[in-house]
Amino acid sequence: MKASQSLNVLVLALLCACTAAPTVDELTRAQAPHLVAGAPDGVTDARDRFRGIFCSALEQRQRLDAARVECDTWLHRVDDEPVTAEDSSPARPMQPLEVIFVTGALSECYGDVARPFRAAGEELAAAGHRFHTIVVDGRSGTETNAAEIALYVKDLAADPGMPRVLVGYSKGTSDILQFLVDYPIFAERVDAVVSVAGSVRGSPLAEHYEGVYDLIVSHFPLGHCDAGDGELVHSLRSDVRTEWLNENPLPDHLRYYSVAAFTTQDFVARGLGHTWKSLLQHGHRNDGQLLPQDTLIPGSTLLGYVNADHWAVALDLESEHEFIAHRPNPAAFPRTVLIEAILDYVSVDLR
């Protein structure tokens, strides 16, 4: 194991908390995260329609697979989810989208394996979508990274027949929201934003670990990235992100969508195990880095709650970092199905 990985595991081990692990039944019988006290305002519930799209895509990909996995295994069916009798299949033909993924915290440091939906993007490009990835500074705060997004969007040629969608993974979502507010002229060139396990309102972990990061990790060489501006963890504090959201209304000319994640211990990667347990003190539902209600963009359309940890929902870390990405349950979360279903939903909605 590389030295940087060893440091990550050591730091996580120091932060272990002892709390009883919740079961799937406990997680799905409680009130949905977007309905709990303190959840963001204006969230529209589209879980029923998205479920039809996601499950249909999963069924098609598993048609010849002997090891079939039920759709409800990957998409939590919380008890208060609406039930619709309508056909949830997306209208065809689909409208192609220009999709821009924005990487999360430290993603720059670990190379291609830490690019969100890397393999899925390559496969779905055949459907007519155009994909880009903005690799923002892995160890900098939201203001620095918002400027990097602005520079990228500034140089993109517009295509009137192809709506532009920014997909933020983890801290990439916070960077996108900062970009929309700080650079309104370039934000006009965007039609929609999707948060996938995004750090919209930060994480309680940032408050706990900011001192450890500043004292040790910020000075430690990590992969392919430099030290950044020193604001990485501070910009992910819950109080910092919540105050920013309260003071900065998001542009209302585009549409917002959110996908949240939480899971049980069986589906938590070894490298996230201790932070997952630590977050249980703040809520039994988490993905090892974030609480689901903190990943929802205010005023967004909620697509669903997926059963995955913070890495599995978007990254294929297990292909190169088997030790830290090992999970007790070896079933692989269907990342391609997830992003395909998201783009199908957004494509139809934007029409």
C-alpha positions, 0 to 999 in steps of 0.5 A: 500500500502506498504511503499516502494510503497508509496515512489515510487509513491511519488518520481514519483509524484514530477517528473511530466511534463506537455506535450500533450499526443500523440495518436496512429496515431501520434506514428505510422505515425512518422519514426520508432525509429531505423531510427531516427537520433542518433539511433544505427547502423546496425539494421536489420529490421525483423518487417514483419516476426516477425509480422506473427509469433506474430499474428499467436500465438495470433490468436491461443490463442484467438481462443476460447476467446470471448474478442478478441483483434486485433494483431495490438493493441499489435504490432505497425504497424509503417507506414514504416514497410516492407510488405512481401508476404512470409509465416511468420510462423516459420518452424517446428519442432522447435529447443528447446532453453536454455533460461536464463532471466536476471532481471531488476533494483530493480526486486530482491527487489520485489520477484517472481512477478518481474521476467520477463515472469515468468508465460510464462516460466512455460507454454512454458517449455512444448514445450521443451525449458529449462528456467532459471532466473538469479536474479541479484543484484537489486540495483547494477551497471552493473559491479557487475551484469555482474560478477553474470551472469558470475558465473551463466553461468560458472556452467551451463553444455553445451548441444550441441543440445540446443542453449543458449539464454540470454534474458535481460529485462530492465537493465538486457540487460545492465548487459548482454552486460557488461558480454559479454565484461568483461567475453569473455571466458564465453560469448563463451558459449552463442549463442544469446542475446535478448533485451526486453525493454532493457536499452541498451543506458540508459535513460534520467530519470537516469540523472534527478533522480540520485540525488533523488535516491542517497539522499533518495531512496538508503538509504531506505529499499526495499523488499528483497534487500540490498543497493547494490554497489550504482551504479544502477542509475549512470550505467543507465545514457544515457551518461554512457551507450553510452560511454560504447558502443562506447568503447566496441565492442560487440562480433560478434560470437553471434546474437542479437535481440531487441524488443522495447516498447512504448505506449499511456496514456491508457496503462500506469500503474499508477506507471509509469504515471509521468515518461511516461509524463516526457519522452515525453519531449525527445520523444513522444514514450516511455514506461514509463522508456525508449525511444525505440531507446535506447533499441535497441542493435547495430547490432541487428535484430529488431523484433518489437515495442510492445504497452505496458508500461515498466512493462506490456511487461514482468512483471505481477505486477498487480497480487500483486500490483494492485494500482501501476499497474492499467491502464485506459485500462484494457486489459492485454498485451499478454506476453506469446505470445510475448516471444513465438514469440521471441523464435520461431523466434530465434530458426529458425534463429539460425538453 
